[in-house]
Amino acid sequence: MEHQTTAAEMKRLGIVVIVPTYNNEKTLKRVLDAVLSYTEDIIVVNDGATDGTAQILAGYPTLDVITREKNGGKGLALRAGIKRARSRNFSYAITIDSDGQHYADDIPSFVRHLAESTEPVLLIGSRNMTHDSVPRKSSFGNRFSNFWFWFETGVRLTDTQSGFRAYPLAAIGKKFYTRKFEFEIEIIVRAAWAGVHVANIPIRVLYDPTERVSHFRPFKDFTRISILNTVLVLLTFFYILPRNFFRNFKKKNLVDFIKQNILGSEDSPEKKALSIGLGVFMGIAPVWGFQTALTITLAVFLRLNKVLAFAFSNISFAPLIPFVIYASLLVGGLLYPSNASLELDRISLDTIKSHVWQYVVGSLLLAAVMSLLIGFSSYFFLKINQQRGVSTR
């Protein structure tokens, strides 16, 4: 009865199952038979197998089989399967590995979660990585991947490497860059960046050393994954965080900003003042073009108020830039005296180029002084405001 109910629900929701496979002749038939008990909407991607995979697939003439002449990697196989699923107008694609580690009996769990969801959701089966059959390298790799996924997206998951997943096809990207195992990291990180809800659901797992064939190459694939995470971390700090920040910041007017982030924030006056001081310093410091990214990055690492730090980093917005540069040159002139006369109305990029060290040193000194001055002033203002708030209660 459960099989029929699940099959009907999969039809209603537009779910297809994608099975990427490469030299898994020992387990492929069992996996396909188990999935067929729930649905006939299956896309198999034969990724250049050199064993008996083709002969096994010949026994399933009703399945949609994509055959790749050469092995290109799991990422390319999944991308081919997802592309085919989209062309057939499916809404969701459940992927399951062909090495026998997953139980098709967990498909109903995916279907129930998709049916209950009111928004696009990307589901990842969470394996019990403490099970005796789980290899240590797999357990370590999963913890490693979980940490970096959290670092890049702020989302905590218990399993980010499981191949048993459900993808919302309309909500995930259409262009990807990775080819092998690292694809499964790229797709979930980019989905989270796009606002797709990414979550785990519990599944069972079986690692049978007599049947399971793993194509994961510890050194090469771990290196590829590490390179990908390095790129994703850089994108997180220099694009994703600033982008999200601008989106949220634009939704607030000045009055709301003051009420919510300065007077209404639950942060202590010390933390607010440090955040303001950081913003002022970064706004004046000679890091043009990187102020926003560096300010938000430092605020995250120092656990300061990101909104306040970002707001006050704009102390050098366009109309004030000539004054900031002029003041920096004057302060720098105390250590690097110059015979050339400086006039505010003649400040330009050429002026900075001809007095570069004077400007750099002066801007850093000015940034430090203004940061301390505005930071301490903010602290006393916030402290007084806090005490007034307490006394009126």
C-alpha positions in Angstrom: 0.0 0.0 0.0 2.8 2.4 0.9 4.5 1.8 -2.5 1.3 2.7 -4.4 0.7 5.8 -2.3 4.3 6.9 -2.8 4.1 6.2 -6.5 0.9 8.3 -6.9 2.4 11.2 -4.9 5.6 11.1 -7.0 3.5 11.5 -10.1 1.5 14.3 -8.6 4.7 16.2 -7.5 6.6 15.5 -10.7 9.4 13.6 -9.2 12.0 11.6 -11.2 14.8 9.4 -9.8 18.3 9.9 -11.3 20.8 7.0 -10.9 24.4 7.8 -11.9 26.5 4.7 -12.3 30.0 3.7 -13.2 31.2 0.1 -12.9 28.7 -1.0 -10.2 27.6 -4.2 -11.9 27.4 -6.0 -8.5 24.7 -3.7 -7.1 23.1 -1.8 -10.0 20.3 -4.3 -10.7 19.3 -4.5 -7.0 19.2 -0.7 -6.8 17.1 -0.3 -10.0 14.6 -3.1 -9.0 14.2 -1.4 -5.6 13.5 2.0 -7.1 11.1 0.6 -9.7 8.9 -0.6 -6.9 8.1 3.1 -6.3 8.3 4.7 -9.8 9.1 4.0 -13.4 10.3 7.6 -13.9 14.0 6.8 -13.7 16.9 8.3 -15.5 20.1 6.2 -15.5 23.4 7.9 -16.5 25.9 5.3 -17.6 29.1 7.3 -17.1 31.4 5.3 -19.4 31.2 2.0 -17.5 33.6 -0.7 -18.7 32.0 -3.7 -16.8 28.7 -5.4 -17.4 26.6 -2.2 -16.8 25.5 -1.9 -20.4 24.2 -5.5 -20.4 22.3 -5.0 -17.2 20.7 -1.8 -18.5 19.7 -3.6 -21.7 17.3 -5.6 -19.5 15.4 -2.4 -18.6 14.1 -1.1 -22.0 11.5 1.2 -20.4 14.2 3.3 -18.5 15.6 6.5 -19.8 19.3 5.7 -20.2 22.0 8.3 -20.9 25.2 6.6 -22.1 28.5 8.5 -21.9 31.3 7.1 -24.0 34.0 8.0 -21.6 33.9 8.3 -17.8 33.7 12.0 -17.0 33.0 11.9 -13.2 30.0 11.9 -11.0 29.4 15.6 -11.3 29.1 15.5 -15.1 26.8 12.4 -14.8 24.5 14.2 -12.4 24.5 17.4 -14.5 23.5 15.3 -17.5 20.7 13.6 -15.5 19.4 16.9 -14.2 19.4 18.4 -17.7 17.4 15.5 -19.0 14.9 15.8 -16.0 14.4 19.4 -16.8 13.8 18.7 -20.5 11.1 16.2 -19.5 9.5 18.9 -17.2 9.9 17.2 -13.9 9.8 19.4 -10.8 12.0 17.4 -8.5 14.9 14.9 -9.0 15.8 12.4 -6.4 19.3 11.1 -6.8 20.5 7.8 -5.5 23.9 6.1 -5.8 24.2 2.8 -7.6 26.8 1.3 -5.2 24.1 -0.2 -2.9 24.8 2.0 0.1 21.3 3.6 0.0 18.0 2.0 0.7 15.2 2.8 -1.8 12.8 2.3 1.1 13.8 5.8 2.2 12.3 7.3 -0.9 8.9 7.8 0.8 10.6 10.0 3.4 11.8 12.3 0.7 8.4 12.4 -0.9 6.6 13.2 2.3 9.0 16.1 3.1 8.6 17.5 -0.4 4.8 17.2 -0.2 4.7 19.0 3.1 7.1 21.8 2.0 5.5 25.2 1.1 8.8 26.5 -0.5 11.5 25.0 -2.7 13.7 22.7 -0.5 16.8 20.7 -1.3 16.9 17.6 0.8 20.0 15.6 1.7 19.8 12.2 3.3 21.7 12.2 6.6 23.6 8.9 7.2 24.6 7.5 10.5 28.3 8.1 10.2 29.0 6.5 13.5 27.9 3.1 12.2 30.6 0.4 12.4 30.4 -0.2 8.6 31.3 3.4 7.7 34.9 3.9 6.7 36.8 6.4 8.9 37.9 8.4 5.8 34.2 8.8 4.9 33.4 10.0 8.4 36.2 12.5 8.5 35.5 13.8 5.0 31.9 14.3 6.0 32.8 16.4 9.1 35.2 18.4 7.0 32.6 19.1 4.3 29.9 20.0 6.9 32.2 22.6 8.5 33.0 24.3 5.2 29.3 24.3 4.2 28.4 26.0 7.4 31.3 28.5 7.0 30.2 29.4 3.5 26.4 29.5 4.0 25.7 29.8 7.8 23.6 26.6 7.5 24.4 23.7 9.8 23.9 20.2 8.4 24.8 16.7 9.7 25.6 15.3 6.3 26.6 17.3 3.2 28.2 14.4 1.2 25.4 12.0 0.9 24.4 11.2 -2.7 20.8 10.4 -1.7 19.1 13.8 -2.4 16.1 15.6 -3.7 16.7 18.7 -5.9 14.1 21.3 -6.7 14.8 21.7 -10.4 13.3 25.1 -10.9 15.2 26.7 -8.0 18.7 25.4 -8.5 21.2 26.9 -11.0 21.5 25.7 -14.6 25.2 26.4 -15.1 27.8 24.6 -13.1 31.6 24.4 -13.1 32.7 21.2 -11.4 32.9 17.8 -12.9 33.5 15.2 -10.3 32.5 14.6 -6.6 32.9 18.2 -5.7 29.8 19.0 -7.8 27.7 17.8 -4.9 29.2 20.5 -2.8 29.0 23.2 -5.4 25.3 22.6 -6.1 24.2 22.8 -2.4 26.3 25.8 -1.6 25.0 27.8 -4.6 21.4 26.7 -3.8 21.8 28.0 -0.2 23.2 31.3 -1.6 20.2 31.6 -3.9 17.9 31.3 -0.9 16.8 27.7 -1.3 16.1 25.9 2.0 18.7 23.1 2.4 17.9 20.4 5.0 18.8 16.9 6.1 16.4 14.0 6.6 17.5 10.7 8.2 18.3 7.7 6.0 19.8 4.3 6.5 23.2 3.3 4.9 25.0 0.1 4.1 28.7 -0.2 3.4 29.3 -3.7 2.2 33.0 -4.1 1.3 32.3 -7.3 -0.7 29.9 -5.4 -3.1 30.5 -1.7 -2.9 32.9 -0.1 -5.4 33.9 3.4 -4.5 35.5 5.6 -7.1 36.5 8.3 -4.7 40.2 9.0 -5.0 41.3 10.3 -1.5 44.2 12.5 -2.7 43.0 13.8 -6.0 39.3 14.3 -5.0 40.1 15.7 -1.6 42.4 18.2 -3.3 39.7 19.2 -5.8 37.2 19.6 -3.0 39.7 21.8 -1.0 40.3 24.0 -4.0 36.6 24.4 -4.5 36.1 25.3 -0.9 38.8 27.9 -1.1 37.1 29.5 -4.1 33.7 29.3 -2.3 35.1 31.0 0.8 36.5 33.8 -1.2 33.2 34.3 -3.0 31.4 34.2 0.3 33.3 37.1 1.8 33.9 39.2 -1.3 30.5 38.7 -3.0 27.8 36.8 -1.1 28.0 38.6 2.2 28.2 42.1 0.7 25.4 41.2 -1.7 23.1 40.0 1.0 24.0 42.9 3.2 23.1 45.4 0.6 19.8 43.7 -0.1 18.8 43.8 3.6 20.2 47.3 4.1 18.2 48.8 1.3 15.0 47.7 2.9 15.5 50.1 5.8 15.1 53.9 6.0 17.3 56.0 8.2 14.8 56.2 11.1 14.2 52.4 11.1 18.0 51.9 10.9 18.6 54.1 14.0 15.8 52.5 16.0 16.6 48.9 15.1 20.4 48.8 14.8 21.6 51.6 17.1 19.0 52.2 19.8 17.1 49.0 19.6 19.9 46.5 19.1 20.5 44.2 22.1 24.2 44.5 21.7 26.1 46.1 24.5 27.3 49.8 24.1 30.8 48.5 24.0 30.1 46.2 21.1 28.2 48.9 19.2 31.0 51.4 19.7 33.6 48.9 18.6 31.5 48.2 15.5 31.2 51.9 14.7 34.9 52.4 15.3 35.7 49.5 12.9 33.5 51.0 10.3 35.0 54.4 10.5 38.5 53.1 10.3 37.8 51.0 7.3 35.9 53.9 5.6 39.0 56.1 5.8 41.7 53.5 5.4 43.3 53.3 1.9 41.5 50.1 0.8 39.3 51.6 -1.9 37.1 49.0 -3.7 37.4 46.5 -0.8 36.0 48.5 2.1 32.6 46.7 2.2 34.0 43.2 1.9 36.8 43.8 4.4 34.5 45.6 6.9 31.9 42.8 6.9 34.6 40.1 6.9 36.3 41.6 10.0 32.9 42.2 11.7 32.1 38.5 11.2 35.4 37.3 12.6 35.4 39.8 15.5 31.7 39.0 16.2 30.8 42.7 16.0 27.6 44.3 14.7 27.9 43.9 10.9 25.1 46.5 10.2 26.8 49.2 12.2 30.2 48.5 10.9 29.0 48.6 7.3 27.0 51.8 7.8 29.8 53.8 9.3 32.3 52.5 6.7 30.4 54.7 4.3 31.9 57.8 6.1 33.8 58.3 2.9 30.8 58.3 0.5 31.2 60.3 -2.7 30.7 63.9 -1.6 33.1 63.5 1.3 35.9 61.7 -0.5 37.8 64.9 -1.5 37.7 66.0 2.2 38.9 62.6 3.4 41.8 62.6 0.9 42.7 66.2 1.7 42.7 65.5 5.4 44.8 62.3 4.9 47.4 64.3 2.9 47.6 67.0 5.6 48.1 64.4 8.4 50.6 62.5 6.3 52.5 65.7 5.7 53.4 65.7 9.3 55.6 62.7 8.7 56.3 63.1 5.0 56.7 66.9 4.5 56.2 68.1 0.9 57.1 71.4 -0.7 54.1 71.1 -3.0 51.1 73.1 -1.9 47.8 71.2 -1.5 44.5 72.8 -2.3 41.2 71.1 -1.6 39.6 72.1 -4.9 42.5 70.5 -6.8 42.6 67.1 -5.2 42.7 64.3 -7.8 44.1 60.9 -8.4 47.3 62.5 -9.8 47.7 64.2 -6.4 47.5 60.8 -4.6 50.0 59.3 -7.1 52.5 62.0 -6.5 52.1 61.9 -2.7 51.4 58.2 -2.3 53.3 57.5 0.9 52.1 60.8 2.4 48.5 59.7 1.6 48.8 56.1 2.8 50.4 57.0 6.1 48.2 60.0 6.6 45.0 58.0 5.9 45.9 55.3 8.3 46.7 57.8 11.1 43.5 59.8 10.3 41.5 56.5 10.3 42.9 55.5 13.7 42.2 58.9 15.2 38.7 59.3 13.8 37.9 55.7 14.7 38.9 56.3 18.4 37.1 59.7 18.5 33.8 58.6 17.0 34.0 55.2 18.7 34.4 56.7 22.2 31.8 59.4 21.5 29.4 56.7 20.4 30.1 54.7 23.5 29.3 57.5 25.9 26.1 58.4 23.9 24.9 54.8 23.9 25.8 54.4 27.6 23.8 57.5 28.6 20.9 56.4 26.4 21.0 52.9 28.0 20.9 54.4 31.5 18.0 56.6 30.6 16.1 53.6 29.3 16.7 51.8 32.6 15.7 54.7 34.7 12.4 55.2 32.9 11.3 51.6 33.4 
